[in-house]
Amino acid sequence: KVTEAIRIFQENAESYPDDSNVYDSLAEAYSVQGDRANAIKHYKKSLEKDPYNANAIEVLRNLE
């Protein structure tokens, strides 16, 4: 149900554009789906909102 999760996380990102967690969750779903480019994009977006997001920092190190 990753595709459904992505859709829901996208809606959350639209509703809460300043919340870093929604981008982190969206990135994780893309990563599970195997969409590396979108995972990286959304982890970076999460870091724009919260530069101290340890999860995003660690996962980006592995993805890039």
N, CA, C and O atoms as CSV, one atom per row, in Angstrom:
chain,resi,resn,atom,element,x,y,z
A,1,LYS,N,N,0.813,-1.200,0.000
A,1,LYS,CA,C,0.000,0.000,0.000
A,1,LYS,C,C,0.852,1.258,0.000
A,1,LYS,O,O,0.438,2.305,0.498
A,2,VAL,N,N,2.044,1.143,-0.563
A,2,VAL,CA,C,2.962,2.288,-0.593
A,2,VAL,C,C,2.401,3.410,-1.453
A,2,VAL,O,O,2.529,4.583,-1.103
A,3,THR,N,N,1.784,3.059,-2.570
A,3,THR,CA,C,1.229,4.088,-3.452
A,3,THR,C,C,0.158,4.897,-2.728
A,3,THR,O,O,0.100,6.119,-2.861
A,4,GLU,N,N,-0.681,4.220,-1.969
A,4,GLU,CA,C,-1.714,4.912,-1.191
A,4,GLU,C,C,-1.086,5.794,-0.108
A,4,GLU,O,O,-1.545,6.910,0.134
A,5,ALA,N,N,-0.051,5.296,0.531
A,5,ALA,CA,C,0.646,6.082,1.555
A,5,ALA,C,C,1.248,7.344,0.940
A,5,ALA,O,O,1.166,8.421,1.532
A,6,ILE,N,N,1.842,7.222,-0.223
A,6,ILE,CA,C,2.427,8.386,-0.906
A,6,ILE,C,C,1.354,9.423,-1.184
A,6,ILE,O,O,1.570,10.617,-0.975
A,7,ARG,N,N,0.207,8.977,-1.651
A,7,ARG,CA,C,-0.888,9.908,-1.937
A,7,ARG,C,C,-1.306,10.654,-0.662
A,7,ARG,O,O,-1.515,11.866,-0.684
A,8,ILE,N,N,-1.422,9.927,0.429
A,8,ILE,CA,C,-1.825,10.544,1.695
A,8,ILE,C,C,-0.755,11.514,2.187
A,8,ILE,O,O,-1.070,12.613,2.642
A,9,PHE,N,N,0.511,11.106,2.096
A,9,PHE,CA,C,1.595,12.001,2.525
A,9,PHE,C,C,1.675,13.241,1.640
A,9,PHE,O,O,2.014,14.321,2.126
A,10,GLN,N,N,1.370,13.106,0.358
A,10,GLN,CA,C,1.343,14.277,-0.523
A,10,GLN,C,C,0.250,15.242,-0.093
A,10,GLN,O,O,0.451,16.457,-0.074
A,11,GLU,N,N,-0.911,14.690,0.252
A,11,GLU,CA,C,-2.006,15.536,0.733
A,11,GLU,C,C,-1.615,16.241,2.038
A,11,GLU,O,O,-1.918,17.417,2.239
A,12,ASN,N,N,-0.938,15.499,2.916
A,12,ASN,CA,C,-0.470,16.107,4.171
A,12,ASN,C,C,0.514,17.236,3.909
A,12,ASN,O,O,0.468,18.272,4.573
A,13,ALA,N,N,1.400,17.038,2.947
A,13,ALA,CA,C,2.387,18.067,2.608
A,13,ALA,C,C,1.696,19.324,2.070
A,13,ALA,O,O,2.138,20.443,2.327
A,14,GLU,N,N,0.615,19.126,1.328
A,14,GLU,CA,C,-0.135,20.273,0.817
A,14,GLU,C,C,-0.863,20.994,1.956
A,14,GLU,O,O,-0.966,22.220,1.963
A,15,SER,N,N,-1.362,20.219,2.908
A,15,SER,CA,C,-2.105,20.803,4.023
A,15,SER,C,C,-1.192,21.425,5.080
A,15,SER,O,O,-1.559,22.405,5.728
A,16,TYR,N,N,-0.001,20.849,5.247
A,16,TYR,CA,C,0.944,21.302,6.272
A,16,TYR,C,C,2.326,21.532,5.648
A,16,TYR,O,O,3.275,20.819,5.974
A,17,PRO,N,N,2.444,22.501,4.773
A,17,PRO,CA,C,3.690,22.690,4.016
A,17,PRO,C,C,4.903,23.092,4.856
A,17,PRO,O,O,6.034,23.010,4.377
A,18,ASP,N,N,4.689,23.520,6.087
A,18,ASP,CA,C,5.813,23.927,6.926
A,18,ASP,C,C,6.258,22.841,7.905
A,18,ASP,O,O,7.166,23.060,8.707
A,19,ASP,N,N,5.629,21.686,7.841
A,19,ASP,CA,C,5.935,20.584,8.759
A,19,ASP,C,C,6.974,19.657,8.132
A,19,ASP,O,O,6.702,18.994,7.131
A,20,SER,N,N,8.143,19.618,8.717
A,20,SER,CA,C,9.222,18.796,8.155
A,20,SER,C,C,8.895,17.317,8.186
A,20,SER,O,O,9.362,16.564,7.331
A,21,ASN,N,N,8.104,16.889,9.150
A,21,ASN,CA,C,7.796,15.469,9.295
A,21,ASN,C,C,7.014,14.915,8.112
A,21,ASN,O,O,7.212,13.762,7.729
A,22,VAL,N,N,6.125,15.720,7.526
A,22,VAL,CA,C,5.362,15.194,6.392
A,22,VAL,C,C,6.278,14.912,5.201
A,22,VAL,O,O,6.050,13.959,4.457
A,23,TYR,N,N,7.304,15.730,5.020
A,23,TYR,CA,C,8.250,15.499,3.929
A,23,TYR,C,C,9.153,14.301,4.232
A,23,TYR,O,O,9.528,13.549,3.332
A,24,ASP,N,N,9.497,14.137,5.513
A,24,ASP,CA,C,10.296,12.989,5.924
A,24,ASP,C,C,9.519,11.692,5.665
A,24,ASP,O,O,10.077,10.720,5.156
A,25,SER,N,N,8.248,11.685,6.013
A,25,SER,CA,C,7.411,10.507,5.790
A,25,SER,C,C,7.219,10.237,4.298
A,25,SER,O,O,7.262,9.089,3.856
A,26,LEU,N,N,7.011,11.284,3.544
A,26,LEU,CA,C,6.862,11.137,2.102
A,26,LEU,C,C,8.139,10.589,1.483
A,26,LEU,O,O,8.092,9.717,0.615
A,27,ALA,N,N,9.262,11.095,1.924
A,27,ALA,CA,C,10.551,10.608,1.427
A,27,ALA,C,C,10.745,9.131,1.749
A,27,ALA,O,O,11.225,8.363,0.915
A,28,GLU,N,N,10.369,8.741,2.958
A,28,GLU,CA,C,10.512,7.336,3.349
A,28,GLU,C,C,9.639,6.435,2.476
A,28,GLU,O,O,10.066,5.353,2.074
A,29,ALA,N,N,8.435,6.877,2.188
A,29,ALA,CA,C,7.546,6.091,1.325
A,29,ALA,C,C,8.137,5.960,-0.074
A,29,ALA,O,O,8.108,4.879,-0.662
A,30,TYR,N,N,8.670,7.047,-0.607
A,30,TYR,CA,C,9.317,6.968,-1.923
A,30,TYR,C,C,10.510,6.016,-1.882
A,30,TYR,O,O,10.753,5.275,-2.834
A,31,SER,N,N,11.240,6.040,-0.793
A,31,SER,CA,C,12.390,5.154,-0.656
A,31,SER,C,C,11.956,3.693,-0.656
A,31,SER,O,O,12.581,2.856,-1.308
A,32,VAL,N,N,10.892,3.389,0.070
A,32,VAL,CA,C,10.360,2.024,0.111
A,32,VAL,C,C,9.904,1.604,-1.284
A,32,VAL,O,O,10.060,0.445,-1.669
A,33,GLN,N,N,9.352,2.529,-2.027
A,33,GLN,CA,C,8.879,2.256,-3.381
A,33,GLN,C,C,10.044,2.070,-4.363
A,33,GLN,O,O,9.861,1.541,-5.459
A,34,GLY,N,N,11.230,2.506,-3.963
A,34,GLY,CA,C,12.391,2.399,-4.843
A,34,GLY,C,C,12.626,3.637,-5.684
A,34,GLY,O,O,13.453,3.617,-6.596
A,35,ASP,N,N,11.912,4.715,-5.394
A,35,ASP,CA,C,12.046,5.973,-6.132
A,35,ASP,C,C,13.077,6.853,-5.419
A,35,ASP,O,O,12.734,7.740,-4.637
A,36,ARG,N,N,14.324,6.583,-5.710
A,36,ARG,CA,C,15.449,7.240,-5.037
A,36,ARG,C,C,15.445,8.756,-5.241
A,36,ARG,O,O,15.689,9.514,-4.302
A,37,ALA,N,N,15.167,9.190,-6.464
A,37,ALA,CA,C,15.203,10.623,-6.777
A,37,ALA,C,C,14.182,11.397,-5.949
A,37,ALA,O,O,14.508,12.444,-5.390
A,38,ASN,N,N,12.961,10.899,-5.864
A,38,ASN,CA,C,11.940,11.588,-5.064
A,38,ASN,C,C,12.214,11.458,-3.572
A,38,ASN,O,O,11.891,12.365,-2.804
A,39,ALA,N,N,12.799,10.353,-3.154
A,39,ALA,CA,C,13.173,10.209,-1.747
A,39,ALA,C,C,14.179,11.293,-1.371
A,39,ALA,O,O,14.012,11.974,-0.359
A,40,ILE,N,N,15.214,11.452,-2.178
A,40,ILE,CA,C,16.235,12.475,-1.922
A,40,ILE,C,C,15.612,13.867,-1.917
A,40,ILE,O,O,15.888,14.677,-1.032
A,41,LYS,N,N,14.777,14.137,-2.906
A,41,LYS,CA,C,14.130,15.444,-3.026
A,41,LYS,C,C,13.343,15.798,-1.757
A,41,LYS,O,O,13.421,16.923,-1.263
A,42,HIS,N,N,12.594,14.837,-1.245
A,42,HIS,CA,C,11.743,15.131,-0.098
A,42,HIS,C,C,12.501,15.098,1.233
A,42,HIS,O,O,12.118,15.792,2.175
A,43,TYR,N,N,13.566,14.305,1.321
A,43,TYR,CA,C,14.414,14.399,2.515
A,43,TYR,C,C,15.072,15.774,2.572
A,43,TYR,O,O,15.194,16.359,3.649
A,44,LYS,N,N,15.496,16.291,1.426
A,44,LYS,CA,C,16.084,17.629,1.396
A,44,LYS,C,C,15.052,18.687,1.774
A,44,LYS,O,O,15.371,19.651,2.470
A,45,LYS,N,N,13.827,18.506,1.318
A,45,LYS,CA,C,12.752,19.438,1.663
A,45,LYS,C,C,12.495,19.393,3.171
A,45,LYS,O,O,12.260,20.427,3.796
A,46,SER,N,N,12.541,18.203,3.743
A,46,SER,CA,C,12.387,18.056,5.188
A,46,SER,C,C,13.483,18.817,5.927
A,46,SER,O,O,13.225,19.475,6.935
A,47,LEU,N,N,14.706,18.719,5.414
A,47,LEU,CA,C,15.828,19.427,6.043
A,47,LEU,C,C,15.722,20.940,5.894
A,47,LEU,O,O,16.210,21.680,6.748
A,48,GLU,N,N,15.088,21.405,4.821
A,48,GLU,CA,C,14.854,22.848,4.678
A,48,GLU,C,C,13.958,23.342,5.816
A,48,GLU,O,O,14.141,24.446,6.328
A,49,LYS,N,N,12.998,22.520,6.200
A,49,LYS,CA,C,12.050,22.893,7.254
A,49,LYS,C,C,12.649,22.683,8.642
A,49,LYS,O,O,12.356,23.434,9.571
A,50,ASP,N,N,13.496,21.649,8.777
A,50,ASP,CA,C,14.129,21.326,10.061
A,50,ASP,C,C,15.553,20.847,9.809
A,50,ASP,O,O,15.776,19.659,9.578
A,51,PRO,N,N,16.511,21.756,9.852
A,51,PRO,CA,C,17.908,21.404,9.556
A,51,PRO,C,C,18.522,20.404,10.541
A,51,PRO,O,O,19.604,19.876,10.288
A,52,TYR,N,N,17.844,20.143,11.653
A,52,TYR,CA,C,18.366,19.216,12.660
A,52,TYR,C,C,17.688,17.843,12.604
A,52,TYR,O,O,17.812,17.047,13.535
A,53,ASN,N,N,16.980,17.574,11.523
A,53,ASN,CA,C,16.298,16.290,11.359
A,53,ASN,C,C,17.350,15.192,11.161
A,53,ASN,O,O,17.843,14.974,10.054
A,54,ALA,N,N,17.676,14.512,12.256
A,54,ALA,CA,C,18.749,13.511,12.241
A,54,ALA,C,C,18.453,12.364,11.281
A,54,ALA,O,O,19.361,11.857,10.622
A,55,ASN,N,N,17.196,11.955,11.197
A,55,ASN,CA,C,16.845,10.859,10.289
A,55,ASN,C,C,17.130,11.243,8.846
A,55,ASN,O,O,17.752,10.480,8.108
A,56,ALA,N,N,16.680,12.415,8.445
A,56,ALA,CA,C,16.895,12.861,7.068
A,56,ALA,C,C,18.379,12.988,6.756
A,56,ALA,O,O,18.819,12.611,5.670
A,57,ILE,N,N,19.144,13.509,7.687
A,57,ILE,CA,C,20.587,13.658,7.483
A,57,ILE,C,C,21.230,12.291,7.255
A,57,ILE,O,O,22.015,12.117,6.323
A,58,GLU,N,N,20.895,11.332,8.102
A,58,GLU,CA,C,21.496,10.000,8.008
A,58,GLU,C,C,21.086,9.277,6.725
A,58,GLU,O,O,21.923,8.682,6.046
A,59,VAL,N,N,19.802,9.331,6.400
A,59,VAL,CA,C,19.325,8.627,5.205
A,59,VAL,C,C,19.904,9.264,3.943
A,59,VAL,O,O,20.260,8.551,3.005
A,60,LEU,N,N,20.002,10.584,3.903
A,60,LEU,CA,C,20.582,11.249,2.736
A,60,LEU,C,C,22.033,10.839,2.521
A,60,LEU,O,O,22.474,10.678,1.383
A,61,ARG,N,N,22.767,10.672,3.598
A,61,ARG,CA,C,24.161,10.210,3.466
A,61,ARG,C,C,24.223,8.886,2.723
A,61,ARG,O,O,25.126,8.658,1.918
A,62,ASN,N,N,23.265,8.019,2.995
A,62,ASN,CA,C,23.239,6.707,2.353
A,62,ASN,C,C,22.699,6.749,0.927
A,62,ASN,O,O,23.093,5.937,0.089
A,63,LEU,N,N,21.808,7.683,0.653
A,63,LEU,CA,C,21.187,7.756,-0.672
A,63,LEU,C,C,22.054,8.497,-1.690
A,63,LEU,O,O,22.013,8.196,-2.883
A,64,GLU,N,N,22.836,9.462,-1.216
A,64,GLU,CA,C,23.599,10.273,-2.170
A,64,GLU,C,C,24.968,9.690,-2.450
A,64,GLU,O,O,25.732,10.256,-3.232
